[in-house]
């Protein structure tokens, strides 16, 4: 029993550079404000949906890894006006219900286009911190983004890729 408790405590230890708890709130707010690109933003763009359209159901489609796709269903949900969950999305009263499907290649192309257009790293949404998980005791957890070198800049991602190609994959 003592060994299990020790293992669990080690799992909860912070990783080098990790930010969690109250420290992570401003980072989390920045991540929410600058939504990470993906199938939801692709659906909004292709179907010309408003910014308040929210995805509710994500489904993986296809049987072979090379041909996987994804579908997303959602709508515009007004907030609940009374009761215990006042202010929460009211999915029963949703309008503009739509379903959208795309292949992995289409989603990856959309993400690459978003990076070029905004100049931000897709992993950290330009904050320099990438999401590392969530726990009920500490809340959101973030670690420095290794893809952009903690800068949040897509140009840094391109520079790092060019260096890796020139050195044969060595950092």
N, C-alpha and C positions, 0 to 999 in steps of 0.2 A: 504493500500500500504506500509506503514511504517513497519508493522509487517512482510510482505513477504520479504522485503529487509533485515530486521534483521535476519530472518531465513536463508536466502541465505548467509549472511555474517558469521553466525555461522557454516554453512556447510563448508565454506572455511577455517575456523580456523584450525590450525595444531593440530594434536593429540599428546599426550605425547610421546616424543622420535621420532616423525616423521621427516624425512629428505626429502626435496624437493628442486626444483630449481637447482642452481649451485652446491649445496652440494651433490646432488644425482647423478651427472654425473659419478663420479668414480665408484659408486656402480652399476649404470646402465651398464657401460662398463664391469664390472666383470660379471654381469648377462648374457650379450650377449656372452662373451667369453666362459663361462661355461653354455652352453645351458641346460635348465631344461629338465629332462627326461620326455618322454611321448610318444604319438603315433607316432610322427615324428621320434624320435630316434629309436623307435621299428621298424618302417618301414625301416629305413636305415640299421639296423642290420639284419633283416630277409631277405630283398631283396638284401642285399649286395650292397647298393647304396653309391655313394661317399658323402663326407662331405658337398659338395656344393649343394646337392639335397635339394630343399626347398618345403615345403608343401604349397599349394595354397587354397585348398578347404577342409574343415572339415565338415563331415556329421554325425549326430547321427542316429543310426539304431536301430530298434526294438521298440516294443510297450509296453513291460512290464519292469519295473525298474530292475528286477532281471536278465533280459536277454539282457540288452542294450549292444550295441557295437558301434563302431565308425569306419568310413572309412576316409581316407585321400588321396587326389590326389595332385600330384606335379611333378616337373621336375627340370632339371638343366637349369637355365636361364642366358644367356649371358647379359651383360649390354648394354643398349642403347648407341649408339655411337655418336649421334648428336641430336640436338633439345633442347627444353625446359627441358626435363627430362633426359638429358645425364647422364649416370652412373646408372640409375634406372634399375631394372630387366626388361628384354624384354620377357614377357610371350608368345608372339606370336612366338618367335624363340626358345622356350624351346625344349630341347632334353631329352632323358631318362624319358619320361612321364610314370608314374606308378600310379596305384591305389592300396591301401592296406587297409584291414579291420581287426579289432581285437575286441575282447570282452573287457569289463571293467576289468574282472579278469586278462586277459593277460597283459593289460597295467599296472595294479597295481603290478603284479608279476615282470614286467620289471623294474618298478620304485624301488621296494624293492631290486632287484638284483643290480641295479645301486648304490643304497645307500651302500650296503655291499661292492661292488667292490671299490668305490671311498672313502668311509668313510665320505661322506658329507651329510648334511641334504637336502632332496629333495625340501622342501619349499623355502629355501633361496639359494640353490646351493652352500652352503659352505661359503657364505659371512656374515651370521649373520643378514642380512636384507631381509625381504620379500616384494615383490611388493604390494603396497596398492592402486595403481591406477595411473591415468594420468589426467592432466588438462591442457588446453591450456595456462593458465597463469603461472603455476608453473612447468609444464612438468611432469616427472616421480616422483612418491611419494613412499617412502619406510618407513616401520616401523620395529622395532626390531622383529626378528623371535621368537615367543613364543614356537614353537615346539622344538627347540634345545636350548632354553635359551640364544640366541644371540651368540652362540659359532660357529655355522656352522657345528658342528660335529655330525655325526650319532650316535656315541657311547653315546653322551649326551642324544639323543632321547631315546635310549634303557634304559639308566639309569633312566630317568624320568618315563618311562613306568613301569619299575620294582618297583620303589618307589610307584607309584599309585596303582599297584596291591597289594603291601604289606600293604598299608594303607587303602585299600578299596575305592580308588578313591579320597581321600582327598589329597590336596597338602601339 
